[in-house]
Amino acid sequence: MIQVTDKAKARLVALRTEEGRTDNHNVRVSVKGGGCSGLMYDLGFDDQINPADQVFEDKGIKILVDKKSLLYLLGTTLDFTDGLNGKGFQFINPNASRTCGCGESFAV
């Protein structure tokens, strides 16, 4: 399961509205190769649910995850920060053994 903090939920709802998307657009989270630690998170909106997707819902936000990415993301919490040290979505991932300084990539 992937959890969403209240701050992340508020920012996702605001972004969906700003981008002119509807409630039919769910949040897609995936993991791709790259970044300074080897794996990178990819976050976006998607109005299609693929047959192989796992669908999670937390705080009214539907999250779509492909099977390959699910192995890396189980137990992850999606957060949003807007503090002085940076602004953006953060993945609190218990499966990551190492993350880069910017928080954009990780290793397991």
C-alpha positions in Angstrom: 0.0 0.0 0.0 1.0 3.6 -0.6 -0.1 6.3 1.8 -0.7 10.0 1.2 -0.1 12.7 3.8 -2.6 15.5 4.2 -0.1 18.0 2.6 0.4 15.7 -0.4 -3.3 15.3 -0.8 -3.9 19.0 -0.8 -1.2 19.6 -3.3 -2.3 16.8 -5.6 -5.9 18.1 -5.6 -4.6 21.7 -6.3 -2.4 20.5 -9.2 -5.2 18.5 -10.7 -7.4 21.6 -10.8 -4.5 23.9 -12.0 -3.8 21.5 -14.9 -7.5 21.3 -15.8 -7.8 17.6 -15.1 -10.9 15.9 -13.8 -11.6 13.6 -10.9 -11.1 10.7 -13.4 -7.4 11.5 -13.5 -5.7 9.4 -10.8 -2.1 9.6 -9.6 0.3 7.3 -11.2 3.5 6.5 -9.3 6.3 4.4 -10.9 10.0 3.7 -10.6 12.4 4.0 -13.5 16.1 3.4 -13.9 18.2 6.5 -13.6 19.3 9.2 -11.3 22.5 9.3 -9.2 21.4 6.4 -7.0 20.1 4.1 -9.8 16.3 4.4 -9.5 14.0 7.4 -9.9 10.4 8.1 -8.9 8.0 9.2 -11.6 4.8 10.9 -10.5 2.0 12.1 -12.8 -1.8 12.0 -13.6 -3.4 9.3 -15.7 -7.0 8.7 -16.7 -6.3 5.1 -17.8 -6.1 2.1 -15.5 -4.2 -0.7 -17.1 -5.2 -4.3 -16.4 -1.8 -5.0 -14.6 -2.1 -1.9 -12.4 -2.5 -2.1 -8.7 -4.9 0.5 -7.4 -4.6 2.0 -3.9 -6.7 4.6 -2.3 -5.8 6.8 0.6 -7.6 10.0 1.8 -9.7 9.9 -1.4 -6.7 9.9 -3.7 -6.5 6.9 -6.1 -2.9 5.8 -6.8 -2.0 3.6 -9.8 1.2 1.5 -9.7 2.5 -1.0 -12.3 3.5 -4.4 -11.0 7.2 -3.8 -11.6 7.2 -0.6 -9.6 5.1 -2.1 -6.8 8.0 -4.1 -5.5 10.0 -0.9 -4.9 7.1 1.1 -3.5 5.3 -1.1 -0.9 4.9 0.8 2.3 5.9 4.1 0.8 4.3 7.4 2.0 3.9 10.3 -0.4 4.5 13.7 1.3 4.7 17.3 0.1 7.0 19.9 1.6 7.2 23.6 0.9 9.9 24.5 3.4 13.1 26.5 3.0 15.1 23.4 2.3 13.1 22.6 -0.8 9.7 22.3 -2.2 8.0 19.3 -3.8 6.8 15.8 -3.4 8.9 13.5 -1.2 8.8 9.7 -1.1 9.3 8.2 2.3 10.3 4.7 1.2 11.2 2.0 3.7 12.6 -0.1 0.9 15.3 2.4 -0.1 18.7 1.6 1.3 20.2 4.8 0.0 18.9 8.1 -1.4 20.7 10.9 -3.2 21.0 14.4 -1.7 18.2 15.9 -3.7 15.8 13.0 -2.9 15.0 12.4 -6.6 16.6 8.9 -6.8 17.2 5.9 -4.6 18.8 2.4 -4.4 17.5 -0.8 -2.8 
